[in-house]
Structures are given as C-alpha cells and as structure tokens.
Amino acid sequence: MKDKILFWLETGSPHLGIAKYLSENHDCDLFSIVSTNSGKEFFKKQNIIKFIKTWYLRDNVIKTNKKPDLQYLSSFEKKYQINLWTVAYSDVIFSKYNKFYNFTENEILYTLEQICRFFENVLDETNPDFLIIRPTDACADQLLQLICKSKKIEILTVGSTRFGYRSGITTDWDILDKIDPSVDYNKYPNRTKEELINFMTGYDIQQSVLRKRFQGSKIDWIKASLRYFKLISNTEYQKYYAHSGRTVFRVILIELLSKMRKIYRKRFIDKYSHTDVDSDEKFVYFPLGLEPERTILVPAPFYSNQLEAIKNVAKSLPVDYMLYVKEHPMQKVWGWRSTSYYKEISKLQNVRLVNTSVPNGKLVQNCSLVVSVLGTPALEAAFREKPSIVFGDVIFDSLPSVLRVQNLEELPKLIKTGLNTKVNLSDVNKFVNMIEKNSFEYDDQGFISKICDRFFYSGYLYDVNIPISEMVIFLEENKKIYNLLGEQHLKKIHQSKNQKLKNS
C-alpha cells in the first residue's frame, strides 16, 4: 500500500525539493497545504511535482467579524487534548510583538476556529501516514502538528541540532526523538574537555556567519520595501488575519521609529551595562533569549516572560551570588528591547547587566551555573563542565547536569541543587555521540540563507511569487542537498514503518 504523505509548503522552502525526491524515489501519494499568499500562483501552475491534491490555507482563513462557535472549539479541545489559548498566546501575530493590530478575543477565537475546521477537513480527506513540516512557529502550523500528534500521524521535522553543521529529523524541532535504541552510545570516542569545546564552536561559527549575512543588503532592503508597499496596498492581501492593520503609512512610521529607538537603546545598553567580569565574584549567568522567537514562545509558553524569569531567579539566589544577565546579540534585528526593560533588570540589587561585547564563552566559563529559558549557552555549559537550568523541554535536557524547572516555588531549591551538581564528561560524550549517530551533515541555516539571498531579498520579504523556471534551475543547482534531505526523510519513513511492524 502506498504511503500517504502530507506536506506543509511555502514558496521556496526546502520541502519542495524533498517532495520532488520522494515522488521520484518512493511509492507514495503526495498531498500539500500551501500557506503563502503570493506563492499561490507558483503552486497552481508548477508541474515539478504531482500532488494528488493541494489546499491553500489563506483561502480558508478570512478576517471577518463573525462570532466564534465556542461549542465547536470546546469539543475540539477535548477531542485532540489541545489548549487553544496556549497556542494563541505563543503566536507572534496575536501577542504584544504585533506592532500593527490588537486582536479582540472574538477575532482570535474565530481565526482559530477557521484553522481548526480547515485542518480537520484536510486530514479527514487524506488520512495521511506522515506529515512533513518545518519547525512550527505560528498558530496555524502549530495546530496542524498538534492535531497530527493526537491522530498518531508520524511527523517529520528537519532542523539544526545546535551542533554546527549537523541537522536531524524529529517530531518536534529541538526535541531529541526517533533515536536508535539498539546503539550503545557510550562505546564511541570520548573527547576531552578541549575537544568538546572545539566541537561546540561549530555552532558559534555558524551563528556568527548567519548574523553577518542575515538582512545585510541595503539594496535588497529597498527592493523588498517597494515590493512590500505594493503588496499591502492590495485588498486581497488585507483579507488574511496576519496582515491586519498594515498600511503603507503605518509601516513607514513604525520602521522610522524603530530605527531611532534602535540607536538610542544601543547607546543605553553600552552606557549602563558592565564590560568586565569579576573573576573573584561568584555568579549565575542568565543569557537573554531572542524575542520574538519560537524557541521561547512555543516550547516554553509559561516562561516566555524573561524579565519575570530573571526576577524569579534573582529572588532564588543564595546571598553570596550575583546574577549576570547578557542581552542576545541578534536582538539588534528587532531594535533591541525597550530601555525600561533594561532599567528593570538594573534595578534588581543582586543583578548585573552585562554588555553584549563580553564573550559568551567567558561568562559560561567563569560562572557557577547557567540559567536560561532554552538557550544554547545552557548546552555550552555542560561542555565547560558547568551545570545549567532550563524552563522547558529541549534537545539537551537528557544530560544529568541540565535541570528542568517544573515548579517556580521550587526554584530556590533547584538552584542550590544546580550549584552543587558536578558535570561528568562521559555523560556529555554520550550525548554528543547520540546526536552524531542520529543526525547528518547539513547546514540548515546556511541553506535557508542561500534561498533567502536568491528569492527573498536577503530575508527581508518572503511573500513573493517565484517564477517556475527559476525554481527548476535552483532545484537542479542544489540537487545534491535536496537528495540528501530526501534520503534522510525516506530513511526515517522506513524506520517508522519497521518500528510499527515490530510493535504490531
């Protein structure tokens, strides 16, 4: 019997090449949900891949003043064991990060209702065996993934492993699953502390390159802006809920204000943050996570307020410890945080705001404990033989030296436990071996940047219609990468089917 595979597609996403590979190398029926606006024409006309059927999300989710059907939404929650408000609050469009529009309760709930009904109809019609989707970061793709989980549909998500140029395919991005349980991961090479730190620096190099490349072209910014102004002037564009409140005037005004605030805020940070680390002072290190970002909003929705997290950690510290807080370097993309945010941190008696120029490695090496919502410094801590505390499920939380917050009232006790926890490098080596054996060499961020440079004005604007001929050329030019991704997905498909046979 043919495998039925449902794809979540966006214009130019790597998943188009994965679908092409599977259509040519696997006996399967392919279906797709397209979530983009301008890219709709591409998917309607393309003949690169033959999908049995394609649905268009934005044709089925329209901004209206209708009241939501609370009875349906309530029954939906019970049926799939999904808390809809948790999903809504983790969506950037419905949150405080939306600078253009404040949604009412009814608007949010009716939007969710449309999305839920649409996905239920698609899944009932296709009854897929697999869902292949990118890491979820908005309410629509997150709901599709959650419904599929509830229906026991296998989910394949490709994403980075936080180890340089290695990626894996899992159910959830940043959660380690689908590992081979028959492998003894202790028997593989054991690295020294220095070798482990060098292994970890691959991620730092990747992120450094990404920071320099992302949205770096002024020419592309101008081109994207002109294209964007034309888009938001279109009434069809305005119909989708995520575009609410966007007008040319408001976009220009907010952009100008953001530019001015960015300059002022950076000056404030440089003036009032510390550029030195007192080697004689005992401290706990809290690296701020980038906001808005799915790493905080989706997997740790109840701890996404990092200012409150900092205050709670400060309250929980032993009296002879300080808390060092450092801003995320990429926060500059969002114009930094408000000065009131940094002032709140600086007002805390046992907290020190550290300048972004201080190397992350230096802070991790000199601290006694790293506390982070879900940031990579908590993983780096283990490589430098430092314990850490996180606020949600993450790919490295299987390490014994990584403690998980379950109850805020237990935080003082958990911090004391963390401060007395010793890191065993054999545990770190086992974890590294586990990642290596369940991942593959692929620069996920690098390839996405390549796609952005080619089609999306260096990442400034994604809502574009790519000419089919250009996509055909790009697929051929990058055939080696697409074949790798396709092979890895097919490998996971076979593993899943074999496991089901063993369990039946």
N, C-alpha and C positions, 0 to 999 in steps of 0.2 A: 504494500500500500504506500502511496506517495506521502511524503511529509508535507504538511501544510504550514507554510512559514509566512508570518505577517511582519512586514517591515514598517518602521516609523521613518519617514523620509523627509528631508529638507533639501532645498536646492544646493547642489554642490557637496553634500555631506559624503563622507567615505562609504556610507552604507549603499550608495548606488553601485559602486564597484563591487561590493560584497554580494549584492543581489545578482549582479551580472555573472560573477564567478559561480555562484550556486546554481543559477539557471543553466549554466553550461557544463557543470560537473556533478550535479546531484539530481536524482529523480525526485522532483518536488513541484508543488504548486505554490506560486508566489502571489501574495496579496500585499497591498500597501495602503498606508494612511499618509497623506501629504499634509504637512502643517503650514507650509509657506503661502504667501499671498501672490507676489509677482511670479514666483516659480511655478505656479499652477499651469501656465501655458506650456512650459517645458515638459511637464509630466503628461499633459494631454496629447502632445504631438510626438514625444520621443518613441523610437522603436528599438532602442538599445536593449531593453528588457521587456519581455512579455509578461505582464502581471494579469492574473485571472480577473482581478477587479481592483480598482483604485478608488479610495474615498478621499474627499477633501474636507478637512476639519473646519476650515473657515467658512465653508458654505453651510455648515450646520450649527455654528455658534454665532448668533447675531445679537448685537446690542439692542435691547428693547426695554420697554417699561412694564413688561408683564410681571405678575406676581409669581413667585416660585410655588411649586407643588410640594409643600412640606411633607405631605403623607408619602409621596414617592421618595423624597430624599431620605426620610426616616427609614423606610423599608430598604432602601439601597444600602444605608449604613449597616443595618442588621444583616442583610444578605451577604455582604462582602467583608464585614468587620473592618470598615474603613471610617475613620473620623474625618468628616469633610471639612470641619473648621480647622483642623490641624493642617490639612493640605492647603486650604485657602491662605492661612497666615504665613505659610512658607513660600508663597508666590510673590515675587518682587512687584508685580503689577498691582496686587491687592494690598500692598504693605506701605509703610512710611517712605520707602525708597522711590515711590512713584511721584515724580515732581509735577505731573500734568493733570491728575484727576484723582478725586477721592470717591471711591465706590460706596454706595449705600449697601445696607445689609441685603435688601431685595435684589439689587443688581448682582451682587456676588453669588447669592444662592441660585438665582435663575441662570446665571452663566454656568455654574456647576451642574445644574440640572440638565442643561442642553448637552454639556460634555458627557455626562454620565449616560444619558439616553443614547447618544450617538455611539459611544463605545460599546454599550450593551448590544445594540443592533448589529454592529460590525462583527463582534465576537460571536454572537448567536448565529450569524450567517456563515461565518468562515470556520468556526470551531478549530482554530489553529493549534498545531503541536508546539510551535515555537514563536516567540516574539523577539525580533532583533531590533534593538533600540539604543540610542545614545544615552549617556548619563542623564537622568531626569533632573530638570531644574525649574519646571513650571507646573502649574496645577494640571494642565491637560496631559502632558506625557507622564507625569507622576501618577495620575489617576489610572491611565491605561496600564501602567506597570503594576499598580496595586490590585486592579481587577484581575489581571492575568495571574498574579500570585495566588489570589483567592480561588481562581478556577484551575489551579495546578498546571498552568501553561508554562512551559520552560522558557525562561528569559535569558537572553544572551546580550550582555553589555560589554563593549570593549573600552578599556580605559587604562591610564597610566597606573603604575604600581608604587609611585613615589620613589622609584629607584632608577633615576636617569632615563635611559632609552629602553626601558622594558615595559611592556604592557601585558595585560591579562584579560580574559573574558570571564565575567562573573554575572551573578544575578543582579546585584547592586554594585554600582561603582564604589570603590574604596572599601568593599567588604570581601574578605578572602573566603571564597567557597569554591565548589567544583574541583577540589584538590584530590589527587590520587591517594587514597588511604593506605594502599599497599606499599608505599615507598617509605623507607626508613631515612628520614631527612637528617638524622644525626651522623650518618656514615659518610657524608660528603665532606669536602675540605673545610677545615676550621681556619678561619682568618684571625690574625692578630688584631688588636685594637686599632693600630695604624692602618692595616689593610681594610678593616671595616669602614673606618672614616673615609678613606680614599674611595671605597665603593659607593658611599653615600654622596660624595661630592659630585657624582654624575648628575644627580638631581639638581644640585645648586647651579651647576653649569648650564643645564637645560633651562632652568627658570631665569637665569641671568640673560641668556640669549633671547628668550621669549620676551622679557621685559624691554629689551632694546628694540626688538622688531615690532612688537605689537603697537599698532596705530602710530607708526613713526613717520609716515609720509605726509607732508603738508599738502602736496599736490592731490593725493588721494583723498585727503580730508575735504578739500574744496570741491572736488568732483562728486564725492559722496553727499556733501551738503546740498549741492544743486539738485542732485537726483532725489534726495530725501524731501526737499521742499516741493518738488513736483508730485511726489507720492502722497504726502499728507494733504495736498490740495484736492485729491481725488475723493469723491464721496464714497466710492466703493471701499476705499482704504479705511475710512472712518467707521465703517459698519462693524469691524471686528473690535471686541471689547478692549483688547490690549492697546488699542490706538486712541482710546478716549482722551479728549482734552488736548490733543496735539494740533496746534495751528502753527503756521509759519511765524507769526509774531511771538507766540509763547516760546517756541523752540529757540528763536534767536535771543530773546530776552533771558531765558534761563541759561543758555550757553554763555552769554556775556557775563552774567552774574557769577556763574561757576568759574570762569576764567579768573575773575577778580578775587573771588574767595580763595581759590587755589593758591594764588600768590601770597595773600595775607595769612592764610593758615600755615603755609610752609614757613614763613618768617616767624610766626608764633611758636611753632614747634622748635625751630632752631634756637630761638631765644630762651625758651623756658624748659627745654629738655637737657638732660645730662649727657655729656660726650665721653665721660670716663666711667670705668668700672672699678670700684674699690675692691681690690683683691683680698683685703682683710675683713670685708663685711660679709656676713652670711646672708644670702638672699635666695628667694624663689623667683623664677623667671616666668613671666606671662607674656608671650608674643601675641599681639593682636592679630586676629584673622581678617582677611579681606572682606569688606562688605560693600554692596551685597554680593554674596556668592553662595552657590548651592551647598558647599562644604559645611556651612553653618546652618543655613535655613532649612535644608531638607533632612539631614540625618540627626540634627540636634535642635529641633524646633522649640523645645522648652528651655534651652540655654543660649538662644541666639542673641540675647541682650548681653553683649560682652562687658558693658560698663557695670551692670549688676553682678556679673560673674566676678569681675575684678574686686568689687566691694565685698562680695561674699568671701573671696579668698583672703582679702586683707583682714577681715574680721576673724578669720580662722587661723591666722599665722601664730606660731609661738612668739613670745615677746621679744626674743633676741634675733628675729629675722625681719628683713625688709622684702618688699615685693618690687621687682623691677619690671616695668611694662614698656614694651617697644612697639611702635607703630609698624604696620606691614608696609614694605617699600612700594608695593603696587597700588596702595591706596591713593597714590597721586593720580591714577587714572580716573578716579571718582572725585578728584578735587580735595582730597583729604577729608577728615571729619571736622565738625564744627569746633571752633575754639572753646565753646562751653563744655564740650566733651573732654578735651584735654585738661581744662581747668578743673573739672570734677575729679579727674584722676590725680592731678597735682595737689588738690586739697586734702587728700587722704594722708594722714600723718605717717603711716608706715609704708608709703608707696612712692617710688621714684620713676618718673617718666624719662625713658632713655631715648636718645636721638637715633634716627634711622641710620646714621653713618656708622654706628657701632656694629661690628660684625656679629652676625647671629651665632657663629661658632664660638666666639669669645664668651658670649653670655651663657651659652649652654655649658661650656667647659668650666666656667667659674661658679655656676650656681650649684645649689644643693638639690634642687627639684625643679622640673618644668611643669607648669600647669597651663593647659591650652584647651580650647573647646574641642578642636580636632586637627590642629595644625601639625605640619611636618616636623617642627622643632621637637615635638614630643617623641617622635621616632628617632630623630638625631640624638636625643638624649641617651637612648639605650646604647648607641654606638660609642658614646663618650662615657659610658658606664655611669649614667645618671638616671634616676627613676623619674617617672612622669605620671601625671594625672590628666585624664581626658573626660569630656562630658557626653560622649556618645559612642556608638559602635563605629569602629574604624579598622582599616586593614591590618594594623599592627597591634590591636588590643589583645592578641593571644600571648604577647610577651608578658611573662610574670612581673616584670618591672613597670608595666603600664597599668595603672589602677583606674577604674571606671567609677565616676560619680553616679550613685544610684539615688541618693537622698541628700539634699543640701544640709539638713541638720547634722548629718554625719561627716560633713566636710572637715571640721577641725580634727576629728579622729583620723580621717583618711589622709590628711596632710602629715600628721605625725607618723602614720604608718609609712607613707611615701618617703619621708625624710630618713627613716630607718631601714629602707629597702635597699639591698645590695643587688647590683646587676651582674648576672652570670653571663659571660661572653659566649658560653656554649648554647644558651637559650637564643642569643642574638644570631649566632651562626646557623642554628636550626631554622630560625625564621627566614633568614636570607636564603638558605638552601630551598626552603619551601616555596619562596617567591620565584627563585630561578627555575625550579623544575615545573612550575605551573604558570609560566609566563613566556614571552618570546620577545626578541629584539625588534622593537618598533618604536620610533619616536612619534608618539601620538600627537603631542603638542606641536612638534615641528612640521608634521604633515598637514595639520589643520591650518597652521600659519601659511604654509605653501598654497593651500586652497584659498585662503583669505587674500593673499597677495595677487592671486591670479583672477579671482572672480568678485571679491567683495571689498574692493577699495582698501586693502590692508586691514580689514576688520572693522571699518567704520560703518558699513551698511551691508546687511545680509539679505534684505528684501529686494533681490534683483532677479531678472529673468535671463538665464544663461542660454545663449544660442546652442542648439543641439550639436552643431558641427564642432564648436569649441570644446564641448564636454567629451565628444568622441575622441578628439585629439588628446585631451588631458588624460582620459582613461587609458589610452594606448601608451602615452609617455610614462605613466606611472603604473604600468601593468604589473611590474614586479611587486610593488607594495600592495596593490589590490589582490593579487594572487595570494600573497602571504596572509592577508586578512581573511580572505575567503577560505583558505586551507585551515586556518586556525578555528574559524567558525564551524566548518564541516567536521573537524576533529571533535569539537565539543558536542555537536549534534550526535555523532556516532557514540561518544562516551555516554551521553544521556540515554540513548536508546538501549545500549548494552546494560546500563545500570538498572533500567526499568525491567529488562528481561530477567536479570538476576533476582530482582525483588518480587517478580510475579510468580 
